[in-house]
């Protein structure tokens, strides 16, 4: 059976979702004016999390300080991040996609893979079906998506990143040389800055150069596993399945890919604390607790490792979650530089039951009060209104990273 995979990606998701809300209230459409999501609109601090196309024309880039963006465009309209709004729109968008196939993989808060293999009798024209999905999301939900169509996930992902917004693109095997090989090597999915710099220094400047390079030479440059991985992707080779998570895998998670390697426990732990703040707050908002905490990391060779711990009783306390995460990473990390760190809370308890003790744990009670106070302030004034001093230079990356959402939403 021939494989057929769609990758569906919301265009400028955070900004689009805020724009839809404002348009419904009779306010200007953020997508049509110089605008950005991130920071504090009054203090004009923080970083740019998302930007409009008009803002991009001023040279504003994602991740730059808001103060710099304002210097480039003094009339820039700034909106605070609103994660509850993003989750609501994410679920609505994914519900439409799920109608077309029994197998959908939530890749992030604003993108999915759907497996359309074997659906030819129901949807004989894949391109027509992709347009139908795209147009339904635009007309019913008010924001646009790009759809990439291919025989595997990597090509579908690359196709959806072609011209935006509100487009459908294909990338079938015979189209790879013309459509993909001319792109810069750094545009290849999962090719990080470090790998791209090494390849470019070796005169491998385009995806086509990489695809046609000697594989042993590529492996010498960037490592055995990463070299094979990127060489395969450059040639459009990807056998990974579209996987729908099982119901019992529901949980809360955050993953952050970093540009500068994480090479010390201090850096890793600060990232884990920022992630714990995000996912624990989300879990408390939905009146849930977890009985299992896990950490995941990925090294420069693209190898991924996970370690988790089952709890004797469920918890929603940020500090407890963070303490266990620190313990887990100390047990499994061997000191190698990392490109990705993640935290997951699973085995979710929603029945409100808590094991009571005759001995009052004063420290735990203080931590609960702190969590409640932080949740209250963030609920009133936004996610950026209060943060832990030790995470101020990194928590923005965690909050804008797409996987801080409820899995299987």
Secondary structure as the mmCIF struct_conf table of DSSP 4:
data_model
#
loop_
_struct_conf.conf_type_id
_struct_conf.id
_struct_conf.beg_label_comp_id
_struct_conf.beg_label_asym_id
_struct_conf.beg_label_seq_id
_struct_conf.end_label_comp_id
_struct_conf.end_label_asym_id
_struct_conf.end_label_seq_id
STRN STRN1 UNK A 5 UNK A 10
TURN_TY1_P TURN_TY1_P1 UNK A 11 UNK A 12
HELX_RH_AL_P HELX_RH_AL_P1 UNK A 13 UNK A 24
TURN_TY1_P TURN_TY1_P2 UNK A 25 UNK A 26
HELX_RH_3T_P HELX_RH_3T_P1 UNK A 30 UNK A 32
BEND BEND1 UNK A 33 UNK A 34
STRN STRN2 UNK A 35 UNK A 37
BEND BEND2 UNK A 39 UNK A 39
STRN STRN3 UNK A 40 UNK A 40
TURN_TY1_P TURN_TY1_P3 UNK A 41 UNK A 44
STRN STRN4 UNK A 45 UNK A 45
BEND BEND3 UNK A 46 UNK A 46
STRN STRN5 UNK A 47 UNK A 47
BEND BEND4 UNK A 49 UNK A 49
STRN STRN6 UNK A 50 UNK A 51
HELX_RH_AL_P HELX_RH_AL_P2 UNK A 53 UNK A 56
TURN_TY1_P TURN_TY1_P4 UNK A 57 UNK A 59
TURN_TY1_P TURN_TY1_P5 UNK A 62 UNK A 63
BEND BEND5 UNK A 64 UNK A 64
STRN STRN7 UNK A 65 UNK A 65
HELX_RH_AL_P HELX_RH_AL_P3 UNK A 66 UNK A 72
TURN_TY1_P TURN_TY1_P6 UNK A 74 UNK A 75
STRN STRN8 UNK A 77 UNK A 79
HELX_RH_AL_P HELX_RH_AL_P4 UNK A 83 UNK A 98
TURN_TY1_P TURN_TY1_P7 UNK A 99 UNK A 100
BEND BEND6 UNK A 102 UNK A 102
STRN STRN9 UNK A 104 UNK A 108
TURN_TY1_P TURN_TY1_P8 UNK A 109 UNK A 110
STRN STRN10 UNK A 111 UNK A 115
TURN_TY1_P TURN_TY1_P9 UNK A 117 UNK A 118
TURN_TY1_P TURN_TY1_P10 UNK A 120 UNK A 122
BEND BEND7 UNK A 124 UNK A 124
HELX_RH_AL_P HELX_RH_AL_P5 UNK A 126 UNK A 141
BEND BEND8 UNK A 142 UNK A 142
STRN STRN11 UNK A 145 UNK A 150
BEND BEND9 UNK A 151 UNK A 152
HELX_RH_AL_P HELX_RH_AL_P6 UNK A 153 UNK A 160
TURN_TY1_P TURN_TY1_P11 UNK A 161 UNK A 161
BEND BEND10 UNK A 162 UNK A 163
BEND BEND11 UNK A 165 UNK A 166
STRN STRN12 UNK A 168 UNK A 171
HELX_RH_3T_P HELX_RH_3T_P2 UNK A 173 UNK A 175
HELX_RH_AL_P HELX_RH_AL_P7 UNK A 176 UNK A 179
TURN_TY1_P TURN_TY1_P12 UNK A 180 UNK A 182
BEND BEND12 UNK A 183 UNK A 183
STRN STRN13 UNK A 184 UNK A 184
HELX_RH_3T_P HELX_RH_3T_P3 UNK A 185 UNK A 187
BEND BEND13 UNK A 188 UNK A 188
TURN_TY1_P TURN_TY1_P13 UNK A 189 UNK A 190
HELX_RH_AL_P HELX_RH_AL_P8 UNK A 193 UNK A 201
TURN_TY1_P TURN_TY1_P14 UNK A 202 UNK A 203
STRN STRN14 UNK A 206 UNK A 206
HELX_RH_AL_P HELX_RH_AL_P9 UNK A 207 UNK A 211
TURN_TY1_P TURN_TY1_P15 UNK A 212 UNK A 212
BEND BEND14 UNK A 213 UNK A 213
HELX_RH_AL_P HELX_RH_AL_P10 UNK A 215 UNK A 222
HELX_RH_AL_P HELX_RH_AL_P11 UNK A 224 UNK A 234
TURN_TY1_P TURN_TY1_P16 UNK A 235 UNK A 236
HELX_LH_PP_P HELX_LH_PP_P1 UNK A 240 UNK A 242
HELX_LH_PP_P HELX_LH_PP_P2 UNK A 244 UNK A 246
HELX_RH_3T_P HELX_RH_3T_P4 UNK A 247 UNK A 249
STRN STRN15 UNK A 251 UNK A 262
BEND BEND15 UNK A 264 UNK A 264
HELX_RH_AL_P HELX_RH_AL_P12 UNK A 265 UNK A 285
TURN_TY1_P TURN_TY1_P17 UNK A 286 UNK A 287
STRN STRN16 UNK A 289 UNK A 299
TURN_TY1_P TURN_TY1_P18 UNK A 300 UNK A 301
STRN STRN17 UNK A 304 UNK A 315
HELX_RH_AL_P HELX_RH_AL_P13 UNK A 318 UNK A 332
BEND BEND16 UNK A 335 UNK A 335
STRN STRN18 UNK A 338 UNK A 349
BEND BEND17 UNK A 351 UNK A 351
BEND BEND18 UNK A 358 UNK A 359
HELX_RH_AL_P HELX_RH_AL_P14 UNK A 362 UNK A 381
TURN_TY1_P TURN_TY1_P19 UNK A 383 UNK A 384
BEND BEND19 UNK A 385 UNK A 385
HELX_RH_3T_P HELX_RH_3T_P5 UNK A 389 UNK A 391
TURN_TY1_P TURN_TY1_P20 UNK A 392 UNK A 394
HELX_RH_AL_P HELX_RH_AL_P15 UNK A 395 UNK A 400
BEND BEND20 UNK A 401 UNK A 401
TURN_TY1_P TURN_TY1_P21 UNK A 402 UNK A 403
STRN STRN19 UNK A 405 UNK A 406
TURN_TY1_P TURN_TY1_P22 UNK A 407 UNK A 408
#
